[in-house]
Amino acid sequence: MPGTALSEAEWSSCLQAVEDMDDVSFIIAICSLPPGVPHDIYAILAKIAKDKRAKFIVDTSGEPLKKAVEQGVYLLKPNLGELSFLAGKDELQKNEIEAAAKLIIQKGMCEVVVVSMGADGAMMVTKNETLIICPPHVERKSTVGAGDSMVAGIVYYLWEGKTIREAVQYGVACDTAATMNTGTELCNKKDVEVLYEVIKKGI
């Protein structure tokens, strides 16, 4: 649902707050923008991240996504619809996903693309590696917040110094664990750890 409209003074102060931060390792931009916020705000954040040598991670859609990618980011977490939009197609077929993600990387727009594919897990694409991470079968009660949980898990493990492969595996575990709970309840850490071990053994 659309959020409360923000004035220029309000969204400008949000940018300034990020500008004023020191020792920043990650800047994460997730979800759609509230009314009143310019479509290029994530692109502005991408530039701020570069200036701070922070990894910028984006999970959004439409023009904000396109403009952020044009500026350059560290990691994109699109779903199939969002990746199709970036590729200029109505719908990508499964055999086209890797090529579409690699093209974005080859153009220097990002280093990592993690395509979320719902119950099918995720595809991680880097310059030198493509990996499909399949989640264990669980009883899915709600998908609310699952994608955000994936991003949170990826960032947490990167911050812990893990490899991008381990981070994405952990992110898929967080995503899957979130679907095991009802409503807006997010993942339980014990569930995440169990699922992560299963995912690691399955690859």
Disulfide bonds with the S-S distance in Angstrom:
none
